[in-house]
Amino acid sequence: MKNVGGIDRIVRIIAGIALLAVALVPSEFQTPWAWIGVIPLGTALIGWCPLYTVLGIRTCPVSADGSEAGESL
């Protein structure tokens, strides 16, 4: 079940790409910690965040019948 909504996904994609760019592009800011950008990028691509599940957070809209918006039964 997805728990990451549209705007949240966009922010995660931008943050993930920015962090990975820091890791890949040689510069004075390059650090191994930038590889953590894989996490927000991955959660954005699959639409599910395990931390959101633990904390009970959901940024994905839910329709009146309880299914995710845009999901057909």
Helices and strands as residue ranges (DSSP letters): H 6-24, G 32-37, H 38-46, H 50-55
